[in-house]
Amino acid sequence: MLDPDLGTIMVEEFKKITGKIPPNMIILDVRDSEKTQMGIIKGAKNIPVNELKDRLNELPKDKEIVVHCATGMRAEMAYNILKEAGYNVKFLDAIIQIKKGGKYTITEN
């Protein structure tokens, strides 16, 4: 079980949010663009983690950002970048596989 105090979001909460993304939230996929061509969660925004610092202006500071990648490693890196820049952010520390149409499966780390 993950500790939300460390910036992580629980898998069940993540699933709830992705079912219908609330207007005050952004799902941020930080995988490389090539990976998102295989599938992306409907309504998610893609900014690869290695481009994130240069593209912060694309993310509003008045919304909560929930970051994910394929394994949680890049998501944690993105979490740290965003937290340092003053964003309200959480990340999914889990393995997620996304198919065309946005269907996904999650395996906890």
C-alpha positions as CSV (number, residue, x, y, z in Angstrom):
1,M,0.0,0.0,0.0
2,L,1.3,3.4,-0.9
3,D,1.6,6.4,1.4
4,P,-0.3,9.4,-0.1
5,D,1.9,11.6,2.1
6,L,4.8,10.8,-0.1
7,G,3.1,12.3,-3.2
8,T,1.6,9.0,-4.5
9,I,-2.0,8.4,-5.5
10,M,-3.7,5.1,-4.6
11,V,-4.5,2.9,-7.5
12,E,-8.2,2.9,-6.7
13,E,-8.3,6.7,-6.5
14,F,-6.4,6.9,-9.9
15,K,-9.0,4.5,-11.5
16,K,-11.9,6.7,-10.2
17,I,-10.3,9.9,-11.6
18,T,-9.6,8.4,-15.0
19,G,-13.2,7.2,-15.3
20,K,-14.3,10.8,-15.5
21,I,-11.5,13.3,-15.1
22,P,-12.8,16.1,-12.7
23,P,-12.5,19.7,-14.2
24,N,-10.1,20.7,-11.5
25,M,-7.6,17.9,-12.4
26,I,-5.2,17.0,-15.2
27,I,-3.9,13.5,-15.9
28,L,-0.3,13.9,-17.2
29,D,1.3,11.0,-19.1
30,V,5.0,11.5,-19.0
31,R,5.9,8.6,-21.3
32,D,7.7,9.3,-24.6
33,S,5.4,10.3,-27.5
34,E,6.1,7.0,-29.3
35,K,4.7,5.0,-26.4
36,T,1.5,7.1,-26.3
37,Q,0.8,6.2,-29.9
38,M,0.1,2.7,-28.6
39,G,-2.6,4.1,-26.3
40,I,-3.3,7.0,-23.9
41,I,-5.9,7.4,-21.2
42,K,-8.8,9.4,-22.7
43,G,-8.5,13.0,-21.7
44,A,-4.8,12.8,-20.5
45,K,-2.2,15.2,-21.6
46,N,1.2,13.9,-22.8
47,I,4.4,15.8,-22.0
48,P,7.5,13.4,-22.0
49,V,9.4,13.8,-18.7
50,N,12.6,14.9,-20.6
51,E,10.6,17.9,-22.0
52,L,8.7,18.8,-18.8
53,K,10.9,21.6,-17.5
54,D,10.7,23.4,-20.9
55,R,6.9,22.9,-21.1
56,L,5.7,23.9,-17.6
57,N,3.9,26.8,-19.1
58,E,1.4,24.3,-20.7
59,L,0.2,23.2,-17.2
60,P,-2.1,25.4,-15.1
61,K,-1.1,25.9,-11.5
62,D,-4.8,26.1,-10.4
63,K,-5.4,22.4,-11.1
64,E,-4.2,19.2,-9.4
65,I,-1.9,17.2,-11.6
66,V,-1.8,13.4,-11.4
67,V,1.2,12.0,-13.2
68,H,1.8,8.5,-14.6
69,C,4.2,6.7,-16.8
70,A,4.6,3.0,-17.6
71,T,6.4,1.9,-14.3
72,G,6.2,4.9,-11.9
73,M,9.9,5.8,-12.2
74,R,9.4,8.7,-14.7
75,A,6.2,9.7,-13.0
76,E,8.2,10.2,-9.7
77,M,10.8,12.3,-11.6
78,A,8.0,14.4,-13.0
79,Y,6.4,14.7,-9.6
80,N,9.7,16.1,-8.2
81,I,10.0,18.6,-11.1
82,L,6.4,19.8,-10.7
83,K,6.5,19.9,-6.9
84,E,9.7,22.0,-7.0
85,A,8.0,24.4,-9.5
86,G,5.0,24.9,-7.1
87,Y,2.4,22.6,-8.6
88,N,-0.2,20.6,-6.7
89,V,0.8,17.1,-7.9
90,K,0.6,13.4,-7.1
91,F,2.0,10.4,-9.0
92,L,1.0,6.8,-9.7
93,D,3.7,4.5,-8.4
94,A,2.5,1.4,-10.4
95,I,2.9,-0.4,-13.7
96,I,0.3,0.6,-16.2
97,Q,-0.3,-0.8,-19.6
98,I,-2.5,1.3,-21.9
99,K,-4.1,0.1,-25.1
100,K,-5.7,1.9,-28.0
101,G,-8.9,3.6,-26.9
102,G,-7.5,4.3,-23.5
103,K,-8.3,0.9,-21.8
104,Y,-5.6,0.1,-19.3
105,T,-4.4,-2.4,-16.7
106,I,-2.5,-1.5,-13.5
107,T,-0.2,-3.7,-11.5
108,E,0.9,-2.3,-8.1
109,N,4.7,-2.1,-7.6
